[in-house]
Amino acid sequence: MDAGFVGLGQMGQGMAQRLLEAGHRPTVWNRDSAKADALVERGAVRADTPAGAAKAGIVFTMLANDAALEAVTEGEGGILSGGEGVLHVSCSTVSVALTKRLTEAHRARGQRFVSAQVLGRPDAAAAGRLSIIAGGADEDLARLAPLFEAIGVRVLRMGAEPAMAAVTKLAANASIAAIIETLSEAYRIAAAEGVAPEAMAGFFQETDFGSRMMTVYGPLIAAETFEPAGFPLILGRKDVGLALAAAGEGADIPFIRQLAERMDAIIAADGGNRDWAALGQPPKV
C-alpha cells in the first residue's frame, strides 16, 4: 500500500522502516530532510511538503508535541491542503483538545482522521512490536489494518472518536510515570538491607508484581541506564501535563499531580534530557 509518513525521529524512523520491510511504499517527509536519507536509499520516496506525503491517500504523523503536529497539519503545505479523501493517522501523543480540533478540521476538508497512538519505545518501533491504541471509524481502521500489522503486534480499539484513543494514551503514560516512581522507591527500601537493585528487578518480574512495564523499566532503573534517552523526561512531563488537562482541574488524582511537581523539579535542575526512567532519581549534577 502507498502511505505517507511525516516525522522521522527515533519512533518515526522505526515505523517507516517497518512499512518498507513489509512491502509498502512510504512517501516520507521530515523538517530536517537529512533524516529521510537512509529511508530513501532503501526505497522510500521523499516528499517536499507534508501535503506531498499526503498525496499517497493515507499519511501517518509521528511528532513530539501539539505544536509540531499543528505545524505539519495546518501550516503552509500542510496535510489539510492535501486534497479530499486523505486519511490522516496521528500517532503522536498530543492533547485531547487538539485531537478534537483536528478531527473537525479534517472533516470540514472532506478528509478522514484517526488517532492511532502507540505504546512502545524506539526498539519496539524498529522491531514492529508496538501496541496501537486506535480511535476512529470502523471503515478507516479496517483500511489501515495492513499498515498497522507492519508496525505493531496488536490494535486496541478504544471507540469511534479519535479523542478516545488520545485520552487512553495520556492515561497510560501517566500510569507508566507512576510505575517508574514506585520501582525507584522500592529499590531504595530494599537497598537499606543490602538488596541489589538487580535482585529487586528480578523479583518484580518473576512474581505477581510483574507486568510488561515493570519488565521494561525495572532493569533500566536498576542499571541506571538513562542515557541515551529512548524517551526523554521532558517529553514525559509534557504527556503527564496533557493527562492532567484531560482529567480536568478538579479531578481527584493527587499522585499524578505530585509526579508532575517532581518532574518539574528535575527538569529545572538538569534539563530533563535523561530517559524518563530516571524520574525516581536525583537530578543529574
C-alpha positions in Angstrom: 0.0 0.0 0.0 1.0 3.6 -0.6 1.3 5.6 2.6 2.9 8.9 3.6 4.9 9.3 6.8 5.7 12.6 8.4 8.1 12.8 11.4 11.2 10.7 11.3 12.5 10.9 14.9 13.5 7.8 16.9 10.0 6.4 16.7 9.1 7.5 13.2 12.3 6.1 11.7 11.5 2.7 13.0 7.9 2.8 12.0 8.6 4.0 8.5 11.3 1.3 8.1 8.8 -1.3 9.2 6.4 -0.2 6.4 9.2 -0.6 3.9 10.2 -4.0 5.1 6.6 -5.2 4.9 6.5 -4.2 1.2 4.5 -1.0 1.5 5.5 2.2 -0.3 6.1 5.1 2.1 6.5 8.7 1.0 8.4 10.4 3.7 8.9 14.0 5.0 10.8 15.4 7.9 11.6 19.0 8.9 15.3 18.0 8.8 15.3 16.4 5.4 18.6 14.6 6.1 16.6 12.2 8.5 14.9 10.9 5.4 18.1 10.0 3.5 18.5 6.4 4.9 14.9 5.6 4.1 15.1 7.0 0.6 18.2 4.9 0.0 16.2 1.8 0.9 13.3 2.6 -1.4 11.1 5.3 0.2 10.0 8.4 -1.8 10.9 11.8 -0.5 8.2 14.4 -0.3 8.8 18.2 -0.5 6.0 19.0 2.0 3.6 17.2 4.4 0.9 17.7 1.8 3.1 15.9 -0.7 3.3 13.0 1.7 -0.4 13.0 2.0 -0.8 12.5 -1.8 -0.4 8.8 -1.0 -4.0 9.0 0.3 -3.0 7.8 3.8 -0.5 9.7 5.8 0.9 8.9 9.3 2.3 11.6 11.6 4.7 10.9 14.5 5.7 14.2 16.1 6.9 15.3 19.6 4.0 17.6 20.7 0.9 19.7 19.8 2.9 22.5 18.1 4.8 20.1 15.8 1.6 18.3 14.8 -0.2 21.6 14.2 2.7 22.8 12.0 2.6 19.9 9.6 -1.2 19.7 9.5 -2.4 23.3 9.4 0.7 25.2 8.1 1.7 26.1 4.6 1.9 22.9 2.6 0.2 21.1 5.5 -1.8 17.9 5.4 -5.1 19.7 5.3 -4.1 21.1 1.9 -3.5 17.6 0.6 -7.0 17.3 -1.0 -10.2 15.5 -0.3 -10.2 11.9 0.7 -6.9 12.0 2.6 -6.8 9.7 5.7 -4.6 11.3 8.4 -3.3 8.8 11.0 -2.0 10.7 14.0 0.4 8.5 16.1 1.7 11.5 18.2 1.0 11.7 21.9 -0.9 15.1 21.9 -3.7 16.8 23.7 -7.3 15.8 23.6 -8.2 19.3 22.7 -6.0 19.3 19.6 -7.3 15.8 18.6 -10.8 17.1 18.7 -10.0 20.2 16.7 -8.1 18.2 14.0 -11.0 15.7 13.8 -13.3 18.6 12.9 -10.8 20.3 10.6 -10.3 17.2 8.5 -14.0 16.6 8.3 -14.5 20.1 7.0 -12.0 19.5 4.2 -13.6 16.2 3.2 -10.8 14.2 4.8 -10.6 11.5 7.5 -8.8 11.4 10.8 -7.8 8.6 13.0 -5.9 8.7 16.3 -3.5 5.7 16.4 -1.3 6.4 19.4 1.4 3.8 20.1 2.8 2.2 23.2 6.5 1.2 23.0 9.9 2.6 22.9 12.2 3.1 19.9 13.4 -0.5 20.0 9.9 -1.8 19.8 9.1 0.6 16.9 12.1 -0.8 15.0 11.0 -4.3 15.6 7.4 -3.7 14.7 6.2 -4.6 18.2 4.2 -1.5 19.1 0.8 -1.6 20.7 -1.6 0.6 18.7 -4.3 2.5 20.6 -6.9 3.3 17.9 -9.8 5.7 17.8 -11.8 6.3 14.6 -14.4 5.0 12.3 -14.6 1.2 11.7 -14.1 1.6 7.9 -11.0 3.7 8.4 -9.4 1.2 10.9 -10.2 -1.6 8.5 -8.5 0.2 5.7 -5.4 0.7 7.9 -5.2 -2.9 9.1 -2.4 -4.0 6.7 -0.3 -1.0 7.7 -1.0 -1.5 11.4 0.1 -5.1 11.0 3.5 -3.9 9.8 4.2 -1.6 12.7 2.5 -3.3 15.7 1.6 -6.5 17.3 -1.9 -5.5 18.4 -4.6 -2.9 17.8 -6.6 -1.8 20.8 -9.8 -0.1 19.7 -11.0 2.4 22.2 -14.0 3.8 20.3 -15.3 5.6 17.3 -13.9 9.0 18.2 -10.1 9.8 17.8 -10.2 11.6 21.2 -10.9 8.3 22.9 -7.5 7.0 21.8 -5.8 10.2 22.7 -7.1 10.2 26.3 -6.3 6.5 26.7 -2.6 7.1 25.7 -2.3 10.0 28.2 -3.8 7.9 31.0 -1.4 5.1 30.1 1.7 7.4 30.1 0.7 8.9 33.5 0.5 5.3 34.8 3.9 4.5 33.5 5.3 7.5 35.3 3.7 6.2 38.5 5.3 2.7 37.9 8.7 4.3 37.4 8.5 6.2 40.7 7.2 3.2 42.5 10.0 0.9 41.3 12.6 3.6 42.2 11.4 4.0 45.7 11.0 0.2 46.2 14.7 -0.3 45.2 15.7 2.2 47.9 13.7 0.5 50.6 15.3 -2.9 49.7 18.8 -1.3 49.5 18.5 -0.4 53.1 19.3 -4.0 53.9 21.7 -4.6 51.1 19.4 -6.0 48.4 20.8 -5.1 45.0 18.5 -3.2 42.5 19.0 -6.0 40.0 17.7 -8.5 42.5 14.6 -6.4 43.1 14.1 -6.0 39.4 14.2 -9.8 39.0 11.8 -10.2 41.9 9.2 -7.9 40.3 9.5 -9.7 37.0 9.2 -13.2 38.4 6.3 -12.6 40.9 2.7 -11.4 40.5 4.1 -7.9 40.6 5.4 -8.5 37.1 4.0 -6.6 34.2 5.2 -5.5 30.8 6.1 -2.0 32.1 7.9 -3.4 35.1 9.8 -5.7 32.7 10.8 -2.8 30.5 11.6 -0.2 33.2 12.8 -2.3 36.1 16.1 -3.3 34.5 16.7 0.3 33.2 16.3 1.7 36.7 18.4 -1.0 38.3 21.3 -0.5 35.9 20.7 3.3 35.8 20.6 3.2 32.0 19.3 6.7 31.4 21.4 7.9 28.5 21.0 8.0 25.6 17.3 8.6 26.3 14.8 6.5 24.5 12.1 8.8 25.8 13.4 12.0 27.5 11.8 13.1 30.8 10.9 16.4 29.3 8.6 14.7 26.9 7.1 12.5 29.7 6.3 15.7 31.6 4.5 17.0 28.5 2.4 13.9 28.5 1.6 14.0 32.2 0.6 17.6 31.8 -1.8 16.7 29.0 -3.2 13.9 31.1 -3.9 16.4 33.9 -5.6 18.7 31.4 -7.7 15.9 30.0 -8.8 14.8 33.5 -9.9 18.4 34.4 -8.9 20.8 37.1 -11.0 19.3 39.8 -10.0 15.6 39.1 -9.1 13.6 42.2 -5.6 12.4 41.0 -3.2 13.7 43.7 -0.4 11.2 42.9 -0.2 12.2 39.3 -0.1 15.9 40.3 2.8 15.1 42.7 4.6 13.3 39.9 4.3 16.4 37.7 5.8 18.5 40.5 8.7 16.1 40.8 9.3 16.1 37.1 9.3 19.9 37.2 12.0 20.0 39.9 14.2 17.5 37.9 13.8 19.5 34.7 14.6 22.8 36.4 17.8 21.2 37.8 19.2 19.3 34.9 17.0 20.0 31.8 15.1 16.7 31.8 17.0 15.2 28.9 17.8 11.8 30.5 15.4 9.0 29.9 12.2 9.3 31.9 13.2 6.1 33.6 15.3 8.5 35.7 12.1 10.1 37.1 12.7 8.4 40.5 16.4 9.5 40.7 18.0 12.8 42.0 18.7 15.4 39.3 22.0 14.9 37.5 24.6 17.3 38.8 
